[in-house]
Amino acid sequence: MQSTTHPVRWTTADLAIFDGDRANRYEIIEGELFVTRAPDWKHQAVCGRTVTLLTIWSDQSGLGQAAINPGIVFSESDAVIPDVVWASHGRLEQLLDEAGHLTASPELVVEVLSPGKTNEQRDREAKLKLYSVRGVLEYWIVNAQSQSVEVYRRENAVLKLVATLYPQDELTSPVLPGFRCLVSQLF
């Protein structure tokens, strides 16, 4: 007699079993559950600086809004919590459900790498693929350790690495007309 095992496919409904757990973050990508510890101080400081710079620019330009740690439920088997997102006003209206939750891709997603090979692999591979498939226009992977930003932009329907920027480099984006900051300002 042969037994076969089928991998567990997690859904957003399964996340209810973790209600009340504030020490961990739960995300589902292609039905796989990813569990990480709550972000540390340095990680959150970088997120705070990033969302502040985007918010100041957004207020000046009037083009959209930035948010920190919004959940995005793309489907029952794809639900993530990016560190920072930015969406134009027009797109934001289409992204939000009746309860005010994101259900599709904002123009920009930012992930700040958390320590550990598994965390880095999730952001560089699983999330890159998910954001690419789901239509994100630009994806920044911010590395506090090396004080760098990898910029991925949509080219031919796929997110591709277009630049790796360091503290002295200027960060700009065609998605954010007129936005500019030195990478060092994120750290």
C-alpha positions in Angstrom: 0.0 0.0 0.0 1.4 3.4 -1.0 0.6 6.6 0.7 0.8 9.9 -0.9 1.0 13.2 0.9 -0.5 16.4 -0.4 1.0 19.7 0.7 -1.4 21.7 2.8 -2.8 24.7 0.9 -3.6 27.5 3.3 -6.3 30.0 2.7 -7.3 33.3 4.3 -10.0 31.5 6.3 -7.3 29.4 8.0 -5.7 32.6 9.4 -8.5 32.8 12.0 -6.7 30.1 14.1 -3.9 32.7 14.7 -6.2 35.5 16.0 -4.7 37.2 19.0 -1.1 36.3 18.1 0.7 39.7 18.1 4.2 38.2 18.1 4.1 36.9 14.6 3.1 37.9 11.1 1.2 35.5 8.9 1.2 35.7 5.1 0.0 33.2 2.4 1.6 33.0 -1.0 0.3 30.5 -3.5 -1.3 28.6 -0.6 2.0 28.4 1.4 2.0 29.8 4.9 4.8 32.1 5.8 5.3 33.0 9.5 7.7 35.7 10.6 8.3 37.4 13.9 7.0 40.9 14.3 9.5 43.3 12.8 12.2 44.8 15.0 12.9 48.4 15.9 15.4 49.1 13.1 13.1 47.5 10.5 10.1 49.6 11.6 12.3 52.8 11.7 13.2 52.2 8.0 9.5 51.6 7.2 8.6 54.8 9.0 11.2 56.9 7.2 10.1 55.4 3.8 6.4 56.1 4.4 7.2 59.6 5.7 9.1 60.5 2.6 6.4 59.1 0.4 3.7 60.9 2.4 5.4 64.3 2.2 5.8 63.9 -1.6 2.2 62.7 -1.9 0.9 65.7 0.1 2.9 68.1 -2.1 1.9 66.4 -5.4 -1.6 65.5 -4.5 -1.2 62.3 -6.5 -1.9 59.5 -4.0 -1.3 58.0 -0.6 1.3 55.9 1.2 0.5 53.4 3.9 2.6 51.2 6.3 1.8 47.5 6.8 -1.5 47.3 4.9 -2.7 43.8 4.2 -3.4 42.9 0.6 -5.8 40.0 0.0 -5.4 39.2 -3.6 -7.3 35.9 -3.3 -8.0 33.2 -0.7 -4.5 31.7 -1.3 -2.6 35.0 -1.7 -2.6 37.4 1.2 0.4 39.4 2.3 1.4 42.3 4.5 3.9 44.5 2.6 5.9 47.0 4.7 5.0 50.1 2.7 2.7 50.7 -0.3 1.8 53.8 -2.4 -1.2 54.1 -4.6 -2.6 56.8 -6.7 -6.0 58.2 -5.8 -7.6 56.8 -8.9 -6.2 53.3 -8.4 -6.8 53.4 -4.6 -10.6 53.7 -5.3 -10.5 50.5 -7.3 -8.3 48.6 -4.8 -10.3 49.0 -1.6 -13.2 46.8 -0.6 -16.2 48.0 1.4 -14.3 47.5 4.7 -11.3 49.5 3.4 -8.9 46.6 2.7 -6.7 46.3 -0.3 -7.7 43.6 -2.8 -5.4 44.4 -5.7 -2.0 45.8 -6.4 -1.0 49.4 -5.6 1.5 51.0 -8.0 4.5 50.7 -5.5 5.3 48.1 -2.9 8.3 48.3 -0.6 9.6 45.4 1.5 12.4 46.0 4.1 14.4 42.9 4.4 14.2 41.1 7.8 17.3 39.2 9.0 17.5 35.6 8.0 17.9 33.6 4.8 14.2 32.5 4.8 12.9 36.0 5.1 15.2 37.3 2.4 14.3 34.4 0.1 10.5 35.1 0.6 11.0 38.8 -0.3 13.3 38.2 -3.2 11.6 35.2 -4.8 8.0 34.5 -3.6 6.9 38.1 -3.1 8.7 39.3 -6.2 6.9 36.7 -8.2 3.5 37.4 -6.6 3.8 41.2 -7.1 4.9 40.7 -10.6 2.0 38.4 -11.4 -0.5 40.7 -9.6 0.5 43.8 -11.6 2.6 45.9 -9.2 4.4 48.6 -11.3 7.4 49.0 -9.0 8.9 47.0 -6.2 11.7 48.2 -3.8 13.6 45.8 -1.7 15.3 47.9 1.0 18.3 46.3 2.8 19.1 48.0 6.0 22.3 45.9 6.5 23.9 47.1 3.2 22.0 50.4 3.2 20.8 49.7 -0.4 17.6 49.6 -2.4 17.0 47.2 -5.2 14.5 48.8 -7.7 12.3 46.4 -9.8 10.1 47.9 -12.5 7.5 46.4 -14.7 8.9 45.7 -18.2 7.0 43.5 -20.6 4.5 42.5 -17.9 7.3 41.3 -15.5 9.1 43.1 -12.6 12.8 43.3 -13.5 15.7 44.6 -11.5 16.7 48.0 -13.0 19.0 49.4 -10.4 20.7 48.8 -7.0 21.1 52.0 -5.2 23.4 52.9 -2.3 23.4 55.8 0.3 24.8 58.4 -2.0 22.5 57.6 -4.9 19.2 59.4 -5.6 16.0 57.3 -5.6 13.5 58.4 -8.2 10.6 56.7 -9.9 8.5 57.2 -13.1 5.6 55.9 -10.9 6.1 58.9 -8.6 6.7 61.9 -10.8 9.0 64.4 -9.1 9.7 62.2 -6.1 13.4 62.1 -5.2 15.4 61.3 -2.1 18.9 60.1 -1.3 18.9 56.4 -0.3 20.7 57.4 2.9 17.5 59.2 4.0 15.8 55.8 4.4 18.2 54.8 7.1 
